[in-house]
C-alpha cells in the first residue's frame, strides 16, 4: 500500500513495526544485543571516531578554536562575541560544558564532532531502510539493507565544490576538522527519523537544537510547531519552550555580552565568499555541485516513483530539499554568503532519496512500472553503484591530499602552542603587547592565549604601521619566529628577550626554543 501521510499509526512500535499485543514470556526475550542494538551502534560510532582521530592526527579548523574560546571565556565570566567566528549557539553549548575539563576540551569537542557527523550515515540509512521496507510486501530483507547502505554512503559522499576545481573538499574534511556543518546534517536526519517512528518530542527537540546552528531550519520548525499546536495539545508547551530557547540563544546571549542582538547576521554580511554573479543561479549551482550527478538523478527517480505511487512521505522529503534550497536563495538575496556547507542538509536528504530509489527498484521494478520485468531494478542498482565508484575514488584521493596538508598544519599548531608556553605563556605575551599572526592561525593563538579572536592582531601590514607594542609570530617553513616590536620602555629588556625561533632539531623533532 502507498504511504499516504507522514503520520504512522500509533500501534507502530519504535521501529515502525506492528506492536505486540502482549508481552512475550521472559524465556522468549531476544538476546541482549538485539534489545540494545542501537546503543551498541552508537558505541561503535564513537570508537570508530576515536580511531579516525588518532589515525588522521589533525586539528580543528579556524571556527572550532573560536568555539573553544567561547567555552573558556564563559566559565571565566569574560565571554566576548565581537571577533570571528560568527555566533553559533549550536557549537557554544557543548563547548561550555567541555571547558570545565580544561585542556581536555579540545579532544572532547573533536570526538563529539566526528562521532555525531559519522552518525549521519546511520540515520540516513535508517530512513532509507524504513521507507523501503514499508513498500516490500514480500518482506525480503536485502533490498532495504542495500537502500540503507547506499543512503549512508551517499551522505558521506557529499563534496564541497566540484572535485575538478582547486579548493574543493570532501565531506570528511569537515568531519576531521571538527566543524559543525556535518553535525547539523546528522541532527536533521535524526529529527526526520524520530518523526517517522513517532518519537515526536525527540523530533522537535533535535530540530530545535539543529536550528541553533542553521537558521534555515526555522521555516521547518515553524511548520512542525504549527502541526503540534493543532494536533498534539500535550506538546504545545514544547513549542513555546523551543521558541524561547531559540530566541534566547540566538539573540539574548549576544545582547547580554555585546549589546548586539544580531551579531551573527552582521558578521555574516559582506562575506568575500558570497555569490558575485546571479545569486539565484549561483545558489542552485552550489547545491548542484554538492553531490555526484548519478546520486542526484537517483533522487529524482525516487521523487518520480513517489509521485506515481502517491507516497506522501517521500514526496514530503523531496519537498523539504526544495524548501531548504529556496530558503538559502532567500538568505543569499538578503546578502548572506550562501556557501556550500550551508546546503549540506539539503544534500544529505537528497542522498537519502537516492538510497530509497535503489531500494524501491530492487524490491520489484514492475511494482512501480508495469511495463518492465520484475528484476529490472537490479541492473539499475548495479549500474548506479558502478557509476559512483569513480566518484568515490576521486573523493578518497582528494581526502588523502587534504590529510597530508592537515597533518602539516597540525604540526605547526602544536609548535605554536609549545612556543607560547616556552616564552612564558599567555601572561608574558600579553605583557609585551599581545600577539600578531596571519589570519589562518589567529583562532589557534587565541585558544592558547585564552583571548577572543578579536583580541589577536591579524593584519601585519596595518599593525606594523602603528606605534603600539606587539609580538609578531612569523610562520617559517619548519617552525616559528617571534619578533617583539616597539616594546614599552618599562618592559623593553624583558620583551626584547622574547625574540627567538622555535624549530625542530635532530634532538628535538617536536621543536625547541632558540633565542636570537
TIVEX-715746 format. One record per residue (C-alpha): x, y, z; residue in one letter. Coordinates in steps of 0.5 Angstrom, whole numbers, plus 500, padded with zeros to 3 digits. Layout:
! TIVEX-715746
XYZa ...
***
This chain:
! TIVEX-715746
500500500x 502507499x 504511505x 499517505x 501521511x 508523515x 504520521x 504513522x 499509526x 500510534x 500502534x 507502531x 513501535x 519504536x 522501529x 516502525x 513495526x 507493529x 507493537x 506486540x 499485543x 502482549x 509482553x 513475551x 515471557x 522472559x 525466556x 523469549x 526475550x 531477545x 538477546x 542483550x 545485543x 538485540x 535489545x 540495545x 543494538x 543502537x 546503544x 552499541x 552502534x 553509538x 558506542x 561503535x 561510532x 565513538x 570508538x 571509530x 571516531x 577516536x 581511532x 580516526x 582522530x 588518532x 590516525x 589523522x 592527527x 589533525x 587539529x 580543528x 579549523x 579556524x 572557527x 572551532x 578554536x 574560537x 568556540x 573553545x 575560547x 568562548x 567556553x 573558556x 571565557x 564563559x 566560565x 571565567x 566571566x 569574560x 565572554x 566577548x 563575541x 566581538x 571577534x 570571529x 568566528x 560568527x 556567533x 553560533x 549557539x 550550537x 557550538x 557554544x 553550549x 557544549x 564548549x 562551555x 561544559x 567542556x 571548558x 570545565x 575540564x 581545562x 585543556x 581536555x 576541552x 580540545x 579533545x 572532547x 570537542x 573534537x 571527539x 564529540x 564533533x 567527529x 562522533x 556526531x 558527524x 559520523x 552518526x 549522520x 550516515x 547512521x 541516521x 540517513x 541509513x 535508518x 531513514x 532509507x 531502511x 525504514x 522507508x 524502503x 521496508x 514499508x 514498501x 516491501x 510487501x 514480501x 519482507x 525481503x 531483508x 536485503x 533491499x 532495505x 539494507x 542496500x 538502501x 541504508x 548502505x 547507499x 544512503x 549512508x 555512503x 552518499x 551522506x 559521507x 560523499x 558530500x 563535497x 564542498x 565544490x 567540484x 573536485x 575538478x 576545481x 582547486x 580548493x 574543493x 574539499x 571532501x 566532507x 571528511x 575535511x 569538515x 569532519x 576531521x 577539522x 571538528x 567543524x 559544526x 556543519x 557536518x 554535525x 548539524x 546534518x 546529523x 541532527x 537534522x 537527519x 536524526x 530529527x 526526521x 528519523x 525520530x 519523527x 518517523x 518513529x 513517532x 518520537x 515527536x 518530542x 525528540x 524530533x 522537536x 528538540x 533535535x 530540530x 531546535x 538544537x 540544530x 536551529x 541553534x 547552528x 543554522x 537559521x 535555515x 532551520x 527556522x 521555517x 521548518x 521549526x 515554524x 511549520x 512543525x 511547531x 504549528x 503542527x 504540534x 500546536x 494543532x 495536533x 498535540x 496539545x 500536551x 506538547x 504545546x 509547552x 515545548x 513549542x 513555547x 520553550x 523552544x 522559541x 524562548x 531557547x 532559540x 531567542x 535567548x 541563545x 541567538x 539574541x 539574548x 547572549x 550577544x 545582547x 548581554x 555580552x 556585547x 550589546x 549587539x 543582539x 544581531x 552580532x 551573528x 548577522x 552583522x 559578522x 556574516x 554580511x 559582506x 563576506x 568575501x 565568499x 558571497x 556570490x 558575486x 554573479x 547572479x 545570486x 540565485x 543561479x 550561484x 546558490x 543553485x 549551482x 553551489x 547546491x 548542485x 556541486x 555538493x 553531490x 555527484x 550527478x 548520479x 546521486x 542527484x 539523478x 537517483x 534522488x 530525482x 528518481x 525517488x 521523487x 518521481x 517514484x 513517490x 509521485x 507515481x 505511488x 503518491x 507516497x 507523501x 512521506x 518521500x 515527497x 515531503x 522529504x 523532497x 520538498x 524539504x 530539500x 527544495x 525549501x 532549504x 535551498x 529556497x 531559504x 538559502x 536563496x 533568500x 538569505x 543570499x 539575496x 539578503x 546579503x 549573506x 554569503x 550562502x 557558502x 556551500x 556548507x 550552509x 547547504x 550540507x 543539510x 539539503x 545535500x 544530506x 537529505x 538528497x 543523499x 537519503x 533520497x 538516492x 538510497x 531510497x 530510490x 535504489x 532500495x 525501492x 527499485x 531493488x 524490491x 520490485x 521494479x 514492476x 511494482x 513501480x 513501472x 508495470x 512495463x 518493466x 520486468x 521484476x 528484476x 529490472x 531494478x 537490480x 541492473x 539500475x 542499482x 549495480x 550501474x 548506480x 554503484x 559502479x 558510476x 559512483x 566508484x 570513480x 567519485x 569515491x 576514488x 576522487x 574523494x 579519497x 584522493x 582529495x 582527502x 589524502x 592530500x 588534505x 590529510x 597531509x 596538509x 592538515x 598534519x 603539517x 598544519x 597540526x 605540527x 605548526x 599549531x 603544536x 609548535x 606555536x 603552543x 609550545x 613556543x 608561547x 609556553x 617557552x 616564552x 613564559x 605563557x 600568556x 601573561x 608574558x 606575551x 600580554x 605584558x 609585551x 603588547x 600581545x 600577539x 600579532x 600573527x 597571520x 589570520x 590563519x 593562526x 589567530x 584563533x 589558535x 593563538x 587566542x 586559544x 593558547x 593565550x 586565553x 584571548x 578572544x 580572537x 578580536x 584581541x 589578537x 592582531x 592579525x 593584519x 601585519x 601591514x 597595518x 599593525x 607594523x 605602522x 602603529x 606605535x 603600540x 608594542x 606587540x 610581539x 610578531x 609571531x 612569524x 611562521x 617559518x 618553513x 620549519x 618553525x 616560528x 620566530x 618571535x 619578534x 618584539x 616590536x 616597539x 616594547x 614599552x 620603556x 618599562x 619592559x 624594554x 629589556x 624583558x 620584552x 627584547x 629577550x 623574547x 626575540x 627568539x 626562534x 622555535x 624550530x 625542530x 632540531x 635533531x 635532539x 628536539x 624534533x 618537536x 621544536x 626547541x 627555543x 633558540x 634565543x 636570538x 
***
